[in-house]
Amino acid sequence: MPLSTVICIGMAGSGKTTFMQRLNSHLRHKKQVPYVINLDPAVLNIPYGANIDIRDSIKYKKVMENYQLGPNGAIVTSLNLFSTKIDQVINLLEKKADKYEHCIVDTPGQIECFVWSASGTIITESFASTFPTVIAYIVDTPRNKSPTTFMSNMLYACSILYKTKLPMVIVFNKTDVEDASFAKEWMTDFESFQHALREDQDNGTHEGSGYMSSLVNSMSLMLEEFYATLDVCSVSSFTGEGFDEFVDIVDKKQDEYNEFYKAERERLLALKEEKEAARKDKSLTGLMKDLGLNGGKSKKKSGNDSDDSAEVVSDLEEGEDDGLVDRDEDEGIEREYTFMGEDRLGGEINDQTQSDLQERYQKAMEQTAKQASSETAENIAKYIRQ
Ligand SMILES: Nc1nc2c(ncn2[C@@H]2O[C@H](COP(=O)(O)OP(=O)(O)OP(=O)(O)O)[C@@H](O)[C@H]2O)c(=O)[nH]1
């Protein structure tokens, strides 16, 4: 079976690290040694052997000191620094892909630092665009006995599913303390969840106000669709119960990934690239318009030219500030402008400058024609600045 990646995500204390440790030993026991990656820069000790550990390349405490950051800022910055090396990690993994069936990844306890950060997205995307990738969302079962807490946790899982667009398994952990059958029932039987919510209110153990319960009530209806796309399993990272089922689900999800998610991801990626190309094209047109290179006409915006492109100097109406600041004679500093001396008189580019620019622009176009379209605008801007 080709290598698949399992990214473990969950609220602080849900048991991700302990789950990783158990999964690692479970797979080893089955003679399917996994490739293990730790992405939590702040953890002191990890109870499993990691093939790649973020702490080897990034010193969390140093990041805090050097960048004067608090604990969460330092986790995000450490992930940012690590995400610059993610290509190397993927290359390494690709070379070993025939030796391993599973790559398991531990993430920081502060879930938002990973899930909602740009680097978390880059890291997840890098795995998902190379290998079938599954999110294991770890839930602390005993702490989710309250319907309100349960609902909040499920909403978080739901947002992660829709953000990452990756197959997800909800893992109810710590079942040695609390059996997860209540949670499974709530996910399949809407009425039993409503009943639990009402009971919670009647017993006075309900967390929050009446508004909260009516919100939770409506949310539970909304989440029905989300539950339908999920796989659920219950495990105990202490006893090892349920891990066979978890591995089976992950293997099944690999087929699901190849059948559905892969095609959908490729479609979205192509769409994103298309949009990006259109945006670059638009900003290039804006740049050209700004420099008065659009057919040699005046750079002022005409009345009916009301497109919504990025705001440029030429977008300013007659009589408005022309975008150039008058020189303060008494400042005594030689200021530098993009267009020197007489070229900027009246805020217009004179004919000589315009034809010079036209020529330079053409040369720049010839030079950059062979380069990727994403670089074109930047190169021309750089060339003209020179
Ligand atoms: N009873 C029981 N306790 C567990 C289980 N899994 C984890 N724990 C306990 O839950 C606590 C948190 O476990 P961790 O593995 O550190 O959780 P984590 O999600 O990695 O924590 P952070 O990364 O710090 O957010 C620890 O005290 C574990 O011993 C389990 O299956 N059963």
Ligand as a Chemical Component Dictionary entry (heavy atoms), coordinates in Angstrom:
data_LIG
# 
_chem_comp.id                   LIG 
_chem_comp.type                 NON-POLYMER 
_chem_comp.pdbx_formal_charge   0 
_chem_comp.three_letter_code    LIG 
# 
loop_
_chem_comp_atom.comp_id 
_chem_comp_atom.atom_id 
_chem_comp_atom.alt_atom_id 
_chem_comp_atom.type_symbol 
_chem_comp_atom.charge 
_chem_comp_atom.model_Cartn_x 
_chem_comp_atom.model_Cartn_y 
_chem_comp_atom.model_Cartn_z 
_chem_comp_atom.pdbx_ordinal 
LIG N1  N1  N 0 -7.154 7.881  30.805 1  
LIG C1  C1  C 0 -6.546 8.265  29.721 2  
LIG N2  N2  N 0 -5.769 9.360  29.731 3  
LIG C2  C2  C 0 -5.159 9.739  28.576 4  
LIG C3  C3  C 0 -5.322 9.013  27.366 5  
LIG N3  N3  N 0 -4.621 9.656  26.401 6  
LIG C4  C4  C 0 -4.022 10.694 26.994 7  
LIG N4  N4  N 0 -4.334 10.762 28.315 8  
LIG C5  C5  C 0 -3.890 11.763 29.275 9  
LIG O1  O1  O 0 -4.332 13.037 28.857 10 
LIG C6  C6  C 0 -3.378 14.029 29.191 11 
LIG C7  C7  C 0 -3.002 14.826 27.941 12 
LIG O2  O2  O 0 -2.358 13.937 27.054 13 
LIG P1  P1  P 0 -1.327 14.449 25.929 14 
LIG O3  O3  O 0 -0.988 13.264 25.117 15 
LIG O4  O4  O 0 -0.213 15.193 26.564 16 
LIG O5  O5  O 0 -2.276 15.436 25.171 17 
LIG P2  P2  P 0 -1.919 16.446 24.000 18 
LIG O6  O6  O 0 -3.159 16.667 23.242 19 
LIG O7  O7  O 0 -0.726 15.979 23.254 20 
LIG O8  O8  O 0 -1.537 17.713 24.852 21 
LIG P3  P3  P 0 -0.932 19.096 24.313 22 
LIG O9  O9  O 0 -0.091 18.775 23.128 23 
LIG O10 O10 O 0 -0.177 19.615 25.482 24 
LIG O11 O11 O 0 -2.121 19.897 23.988 25 
LIG C8  C8  C 0 -2.204 13.299 29.815 26 
LIG O12 O12 O 0 -2.309 13.368 31.191 27 
LIG C9  C9  C 0 -2.381 11.862 29.337 28 
LIG O13 O13 O 0 -1.851 10.953 30.244 29 
LIG C10 C10 C 0 -6.177 7.861  27.382 30 
LIG O14 O14 O 0 -6.415 7.179  26.404 31 
LIG N5  N5  N 0 -6.766 7.548  28.584 32 
# 
loop_
_chem_comp_bond.comp_id 
_chem_comp_bond.atom_id_1 
_chem_comp_bond.atom_id_2 
_chem_comp_bond.value_order 
_chem_comp_bond.pdbx_ordinal 
LIG N1  C1  SING 1  
LIG C1  N2  DOUB 2  
LIG C1  N5  SING 3  
LIG N2  C2  SING 4  
LIG C2  C3  DOUB 5  
LIG C2  N4  SING 6  
LIG C3  N3  SING 7  
LIG C3  C10 SING 8  
LIG N3  C4  DOUB 9  
LIG C4  N4  SING 10 
LIG N4  C5  SING 11 
LIG C5  O1  SING 12 
LIG C5  C9  SING 13 
LIG O1  C6  SING 14 
LIG C6  C7  SING 15 
LIG C6  C8  SING 16 
LIG C7  O2  SING 17 
LIG O2  P1  SING 18 
LIG P1  O3  DOUB 19 
LIG P1  O4  SING 20 
LIG P1  O5  SING 21 
LIG O5  P2  SING 22 
LIG P2  O6  DOUB 23 
LIG P2  O7  SING 24 
LIG P2  O8  SING 25 
LIG O8  P3  SING 26 
LIG P3  O9  DOUB 27 
LIG P3  O10 SING 28 
LIG P3  O11 SING 29 
LIG C8  O12 SING 30 
LIG C8  C9  SING 31 
LIG C9  O13 SING 32 
LIG C10 O14 DOUB 33 
LIG C10 N5  SING 34 
# 
